[in-house]
Amino acid sequence: MTLFEHSEIAKREAIERVERNAEPDWIEKAVDVIACIARRQAYLTTDDVWPYLPGVPHERRAMGPVMTRAAKLGLIARTGEYRQSVRAVNHGRPVTVWESLL
């Protein structure tokens, strides 16, 4: 197994672990919010989603798996572009720009 293959497996396992530890109702609500935003906007980031969610989940990293789930459902797709986050908790780190498929 190559180093890349090993890192991809580790990444997938981490995402699955985060999703398992997040509240199922919160995940479902987040996917619904993504669908609503994707119907209104051609592009979105997690910064667009957070304001509409009921609080912060126990597993704060849950947004990554949520976005991945929304992509698997055909709601959004990665653009390969990034924007600087406007959320203070992100300290200006880059966040993925997603394209609406709706």
N, C-alpha and C positions, 0 to 999 in steps of 0.2 A: 504494500500500500504506500502510495506517495504521501509526502507531507501535506500536499493540497487536499488529497482525499481524506486524510485523517482530520484535517481542520474542518472540512465540510461536514463530516460525520459529527464532530464535536459541536459544531454550530447548530446542526439540526437537533441534536439531543438537548442542547441548552434551550432552544426555542420551545421544544415539546415540554420540557420541565417547567418553564415559565408559564406556559399555557395551562398545564395541569394544576398549577398552584394559584391561578387567578380565579376569581369568582365567575362561574358560568353565566350568571345573569348579567354581570357587568360586561363580559365579552359579547354576549348577544346584543345588548344595548349599544355597545360601541360599533358593532357591524351595522346595525340599523342606522346609526348616526352617519357613518361613512356613506351608506347608500343614499341618504337624504342629501348630503353635501355633494356627492358625485352627480346627483341629478341637477344641481344648481350651478356647479362650477366645472370647468374643463380640467382644472388641475387643483390638487390639494396636498397638504402636508398634515402631519399629526398636529401641528399648531392649530389647524382649522377644526380638528375633531375634539380636542380636550375641553374647550369651553362648553360643549353640549353634553358632557358626560356627568353622571351622578357621582361626584366625589372621585377620590383617587383609590384605585384598587389596592388590596393588600400587597399584591405583587406589582410593583411600580413599572417593571419592564414589560408588562403585559401588552402594551400597545404594539410592539413589534410583531408578535404572533397574531394580533388582531388584524393588522394591515395585511399580513401574509394570508390570513384566512379570507379577507375581503378580495384579495387578488385571485385566490383559488376559486372563489365564487363568481369571478368574472365581473366584479364591480369596478375594479381599478387595475392599473398596470404600472410598473416602475417605468420611469422615464430615463433613468440613468443620470438625472440631474439632482442637485442638492441646493438647498437654501439655508441661510443662517436662521436658526430658530429665534423667535421673538419671545419665547417663554423664559422667564428669569431662571427657572430651575435648570434649564439646559445650558446656561452660560454661553449662549451664542454658538453652540455647536451646530454643525450642518445636519439637516434632516432631509430625508428623501422626498423628492417631488413625485407624486403619483398622478397619472392621467385617468380621468373618468372614462369608463367604457359604457356608461349608460346614456 
